[in-house]
Amino acid sequence: MADTSVKPPFKITPVVFHVLLAMSEGDAHGYGIMQEVEKRTEGSLKIGPGSLYFTLNRLLEVAMIKEGAGAATDDARRKYYRLTEYGRAVLESELRLLSDIVDLAREKAVLRDEGVA
């Protein structure tokens, strides 16, 4: 099988992964990203403003995200961000890797399908 993974310029940490995932459905602003990550992780990952904006700036620098457009009714001071094609490819590559790891764990009976005793 050919390696179709996209190599990012730095390690995809849980924070980076969840920020990219939060933007996978469309444009998002910083506070909305923080809320989405906390909701999706059921509170196990809370990103503070400093970490979030450091991560967003880093993702902007390597063109994984770009500034997007918010709704016309939103606060004009609020910056929105969106995934670039490259950012989406990195996210998809990371998701495939995680899926392969879960499949391997199931093969080795480390992780069983739900409902199986």
Summary of the structure (lengths in Angstrom):
residues: 117
radius of gyration: 16.3
end to end distance: 32.9
largest distance: 53.4
contacts: 290
relative contact order: 0.17
helix: 48%
strand: 9%
